[in-house]
């Protein structure tokens, strides 16, 4: 066992979390760039989110790097950065085998989750995700064979079983159809299913992880963005009205990576490296690569470069750092030190894109056709590291002080929700 | 005298600068967001800038905060942040008089400039700016009554005199007409005039400061942006061909602050504060305010809030920090500590906008009509802090190490150009 359970709290990854005496819901609003929240609040189209900011707590915080979905979801449920749990991207280049491996398939997480800890302490916990790949990672120690919790995805809701997911498909759906995986409704299904679990008393702590389908496709203020925010806002209100204290963070922001004419602004690092050092000397891994490729053509603001040939690593790093469009090119050690990454999965050089630039491997290797002429909007760099952090209840004095003096991260949300909203006398 | 001149160097604001043995030009490419350079390099439309990056040095660095024109130009010529020289915006609220004062009119700079130091050491120095207000600040100790250097603006080129500017209007123009102050040509005039000074031997060190007219109006890849970059690139090439070592930085980046429908995304802090605390209790200063208001309607990503009424400062700070659209709301002390600002000109609360958001005072108080329906593109926040940093010559080993290990700023450019390109034996 990797967490300690005491009478009133659990201890997970060097933090203490009080056991809840009332319901809590943490929402990971995938790709919810702060610009969406700002615009919605200014135009008054998200009254419940605005009320959270006014009456509870609101701040702009950092996501874990790289600003991708899986590293951040796992960081949030662990309350700790990728260095601790090992998930630093979707795909990872295994030096030993020379193969690209989906990180969430590469074995168990390197750290226990808060969700599993709470479940072991007797709290009714449910994790609901949009995508099934992510559900598998978050279910560790929580749901499945002999475990007490619930963990399922909207994507595979209909085929869920009590044995594997802690709940059967028909119970999840309660008559609601399962939406298409490329739709705004997939995220709304997650929230609706969470609300049913809360209302029926089947869960006291909810982790609800949405999809960034809408944000990849539409800028703030677009009718589609407005409609989605309104729909999420309604459901956030319903969770609060049902008695839950709600925390909302995003896994990453979202930036338009297109030029004035709408074409994507892509720096193909594989091509540059091949031209400089010869083909086969280096390998560029895009850790945003995802079975849901239609969102972004596997183009984001962060890549890892592995040096296969006999090249001076620092020479390659310096070459990459001088390329316009590159914000930072860091050695493996420096990337891990500055951004809390796990060493064993880091590239020889980690490359963070400049603002407005997507990093790719080779021209022609990315499924740009999937964008169907839409502007490329994506994430991964420091430009998408700032994310909203909302809590529906006021913070106690200790956490107000913490917020005013420390750099907060999205993975502090369980700490703030479970510990920061307890009244001072407790 | 506030700098020390020795045989081979000057000492200004705690840094040593070697006297040049060949010509040098430092260009402040106003509003040159890294996304313009990245795009131009990727599409190959700026061959001379690309050659600088490949054969010399290129990095993404930080500007001084706030990411505005005057604080950064002065920081660059001082080689030091606003805390040292006192220019932390265009306008400043004088607590003693209750008036808003243009900072560059508020008395001499709080620090000497590298330009004046070089001129005193006998180097032929010329500063050429697009705007005249900025020229006045940069001319301190350099040009005018009894001083040896040259300092003039493109805006007022035709009325320049030897007595005040170190050169007469007709000599500056050499037959070239003075362009409109709202035109791309104003910046090109700066570069052309600098080139003439270099070729004629009238200047050995040039500081050439452009205008961000094009970048406020056009995104990367727009035909107007491309045309401007090509024109600047030609002139950078001409300076290099004429024998100059060239350094290029920007004073700040540029971000689209509009919604999907093209309307500006503005958070009116004055209105919010009035609604919360009552009118007249607080005063919001937009230090981007500028006689060149047509660029941006005095809307940017940074404002200072002064508390006039009997309000708890930290309560106001906490209120502002919870507003969606605010990235950071910092106490005066914290702003000065984190971003090297001068205390006497800081607000009681400094507010940095979130990505994609402009901060304003009151609805109706900003000249939005001047935008004439164009998208609002502006700067001031951390989203515009990253700027390109280019040097046309390779760096020596010490400066390569510096670049690999320290956070560089645009105000390191004179250090890198004058000291970093000296051969190691020197």
HADDOCK unambig.tbl for C-alpha pairs under 7 A between the chains (distance, minus, plus):
assign (segid A and resid 34 and name CA) (segid B and resid 325 and name CA) 6.93 0.50 0.50
assign (segid A and resid 34 and name CA) (segid B and resid 354 and name CA) 6.74 0.50 0.50
assign (segid A and resid 34 and name CA) (segid B and resid 355 and name CA) 6.83 0.50 0.50
assign (segid A and resid 35 and name CA) (segid B and resid 325 and name CA) 6.79 0.50 0.50
assign (segid A and resid 35 and name CA) (segid B and resid 354 and name CA) 6.95 0.50 0.50
assign (segid A and resid 35 and name CA) (segid B and resid 355 and name CA) 5.96 0.50 0.50
assign (segid A and resid 35 and name CA) (segid B and resid 356 and name CA) 5.66 0.50 0.50
assign (segid A and resid 35 and name CA) (segid B and resid 357 and name CA) 6.84 0.50 0.50
assign (segid A and resid 37 and name CA) (segid B and resid 324 and name CA) 6.19 0.50 0.50
assign (segid A and resid 38 and name CA) (segid B and resid 324 and name CA) 4.58 0.50 0.50
assign (segid A and resid 38 and name CA) (segid B and resid 325 and name CA) 4.27 0.50 0.50
assign (segid A and resid 39 and name CA) (segid B and resid 265 and name CA) 6.52 0.50 0.50
assign (segid A and resid 41 and name CA) (segid B and resid 324 and name CA) 6.43 0.50 0.50
assign (segid A and resid 42 and name CA) (segid B and resid 267 and name CA) 6.54 0.50 0.50
assign (segid A and resid 53 and name CA) (segid B and resid 322 and name CA) 5.93 0.50 0.50
assign (segid A and resid 53 and name CA) (segid B and resid 323 and name CA) 6.78 0.50 0.50
assign (segid A and resid 54 and name CA) (segid B and resid 322 and name CA) 6.93 0.50 0.50
assign (segid A and resid 57 and name CA) (segid B and resid 322 and name CA) 6.38 0.50 0.50
assign (segid A and resid 58 and name CA) (segid B and resid 322 and name CA) 4.66 0.50 0.50
assign (segid A and resid 59 and name CA) (segid B and resid 321 and name CA) 6.52 0.50 0.50
assign (segid A and resid 59 and name CA) (segid B and resid 322 and name CA) 5.68 0.50 0.50
assign (segid A and resid 60 and name CA) (segid B and resid 327 and name CA) 5.48 0.50 0.50
assign (segid A and resid 219 and name CA) (segid B and resid 260 and name CA) 5.56 0.50 0.50
assign (segid A and resid 220 and name CA) (segid B and resid 259 and name CA) 5.67 0.50 0.50
assign (segid A and resid 220 and name CA) (segid B and resid 260 and name CA) 5.96 0.50 0.50
assign (segid A and resid 221 and name CA) (segid B and resid 259 and name CA) 5.24 0.50 0.50
assign (segid A and resid 221 and name CA) (segid B and resid 260 and name CA) 5.13 0.50 0.50
assign (segid A and resid 221 and name CA) (segid B and resid 261 and name CA) 6.87 0.50 0.50
assign (segid A and resid 222 and name CA) (segid B and resid 260 and name CA) 5.09 0.50 0.50
assign (segid A and resid 222 and name CA) (segid B and resid 261 and name CA) 6.91 0.50 0.50
assign (segid A and resid 259 and name CA) (segid B and resid 220 and name CA) 5.67 0.50 0.50
assign (segid A and resid 259 and name CA) (segid B and resid 221 and name CA) 5.23 0.50 0.50
assign (segid A and resid 260 and name CA) (segid B and resid 219 and name CA) 5.58 0.50 0.50
assign (segid A and resid 260 and name CA) (segid B and resid 220 and name CA) 5.98 0.50 0.50
assign (segid A and resid 260 and name CA) (segid B and resid 221 and name CA) 5.14 0.50 0.50
assign (segid A and resid 260 and name CA) (segid B and resid 222 and name CA) 5.09 0.50 0.50
assign (segid A and resid 261 and name CA) (segid B and resid 221 and name CA) 6.88 0.50 0.50
assign (segid A and resid 261 and name CA) (segid B and resid 222 and name CA) 6.92 0.50 0.50
assign (segid A and resid 265 and name CA) (segid B and resid 39 and name CA) 6.51 0.50 0.50
assign (segid A and resid 267 and name CA) (segid B and resid 42 and name CA) 6.56 0.50 0.50
assign (segid A and resid 321 and name CA) (segid B and resid 59 and name CA) 6.51 0.50 0.50
assign (segid A and resid 322 and name CA) (segid B and resid 53 and name CA) 5.95 0.50 0.50
assign (segid A and resid 322 and name CA) (segid B and resid 54 and name CA) 6.94 0.50 0.50
assign (segid A and resid 322 and name CA) (segid B and resid 57 and name CA) 6.40 0.50 0.50
assign (segid A and resid 322 and name CA) (segid B and resid 58 and name CA) 4.68 0.50 0.50
assign (segid A and resid 322 and name CA) (segid B and resid 59 and name CA) 5.67 0.50 0.50
assign (segid A and resid 323 and name CA) (segid B and resid 53 and name CA) 6.80 0.50 0.50
assign (segid A and resid 324 and name CA) (segid B and resid 37 and name CA) 6.20 0.50 0.50
assign (segid A and resid 324 and name CA) (segid B and resid 38 and name CA) 4.57 0.50 0.50
assign (segid A and resid 324 and name CA) (segid B and resid 41 and name CA) 6.45 0.50 0.50
assign (segid A and resid 325 and name CA) (segid B and resid 34 and name CA) 6.96 0.50 0.50
assign (segid A and resid 325 and name CA) (segid B and resid 35 and name CA) 6.79 0.50 0.50
assign (segid A and resid 325 and name CA) (segid B and resid 38 and name CA) 4.29 0.50 0.50
assign (segid A and resid 327 and name CA) (segid B and resid 60 and name CA) 5.48 0.50 0.50
assign (segid A and resid 354 and name CA) (segid B and resid 34 and name CA) 6.77 0.50 0.50
assign (segid A and resid 354 and name CA) (segid B and resid 35 and name CA) 6.96 0.50 0.50
assign (segid A and resid 355 and name CA) (segid B and resid 34 and name CA) 6.87 0.50 0.50
assign (segid A and resid 355 and name CA) (segid B and resid 35 and name CA) 5.98 0.50 0.50
assign (segid A and resid 356 and name CA) (segid B and resid 35 and name CA) 5.67 0.50 0.50
assign (segid A and resid 357 and name CA) (segid B and resid 35 and name CA) 6.85 0.50 0.50
